[in-house]
Amino acid sequence: MPKAKKKIALKPTRFDSSEYIETQEDAIEYLAAALETGDASFIATSIRDVARAHGMTEIARQTGLSRENLYRSLNGDTKTEFDTIMRVLTALGVKLTAKSKVA
């Protein structure tokens, strides 16, 4: 009689983009891809991911905003004020530029 196979319970883990953003180039590519989507919610959460990769406490210190306010502002569910976005991007060393959609 064959032995019964032991079932292994797999627990799904939540994917965390911030764990894969290791360099400034990674951050820039990630944010550029997010901006290409035009999805404000996705852009906000992408900025949050980059801020987490840099260290949210340090970003909070540099922006003068609390960590809690940053997490709340960049959760993708609320409409983030542009001032907050610019303060975080400045702290991350990121500059927004504009270019024509027409190639």
Secondary structure, DSSP 8 states (H G I E B T S, - for coil): ----------------GGGG--SHHHHHHHHHHHHHHT-HHHHHHHHHHHHHHH-HHHHHHHHT--HHHHHHHTSSSS---HHHHHHHHHHTT-------S--
